[in-house]
Amino acid sequence: MEKTKTTTKDKILDLLKKKVKLTVGELTQHLNITDMAVRKHLSVMEKDGLIFSEEAKKPIGRPMLLYYLSEKGELLFPKNYEGLSVEFLNDISDLYGNESIEQLFKKREQRLTKEYATRIGNKSASERLNEIVQIQNEKGYMADSSQLDENTYEIIEYNCPIMAVAKEFKTACQCETTMFKNVLKTENVKRTSCKTEGNNHCKFTIKF
């Protein structure tokens, strides 16, 4: 999230990040807007899955609701997991050589192949493809697929959750392509476009 908050929604998110849990009354005081306006924003944000609420008992009177960020809401704030991963991988390469990096990604490829294969099972070719797209979406790749002809399909990934790592270590992309071959049970998987090479999206053609 940007440091300069402009909308009331942004301000509420920022306050909950700093204060952890706040009531409607406390938010009203911080934001200097009406109780009704705060409740309206909270209702929308709760429906969007950005915040949760819980009851807090008081010695006297009805319980009050405390609002706090959900995991989805937390993700709106800057994270640097990728930067840390790249640093660790570079350190490993310096200590143990490039071969150790290849082994790490090969291990990841094997782990993902097993994970995907378990979910896909003995489904048909098109069903295997649909399941892979579903798994990729769960992992944040914003994937989609289309059928080009009777035996040929295309997978497009609009997002790359490991972009910083993949730009530094191209073997990550190679391992993904190999994993697709293993899981889809065809050698005819070709990466035709790659974000690490300056393309807008990652694309694969698959022939069965």
Secondary structure, 3 states (H helix, E strand, C coil): CCCCCCCHHHHHHHHHHHHCCECHHHHHHHHCCCHHHHHHHHHHHHHCCCEEEEEECCCCCCCEEEEEECHHHHCCCCCCHHHHHHHHHHHHHHHHCHHHHHHHHHHHHHHHHHHHHHHHCCCCHHHHHHHHHHHHHHCCCCEEEEECCCCEEEEEECCCCCHHHHHHCCHHHHHHHHHHHHHHCCCCEEEEECHHHCCCCEEEEEEC
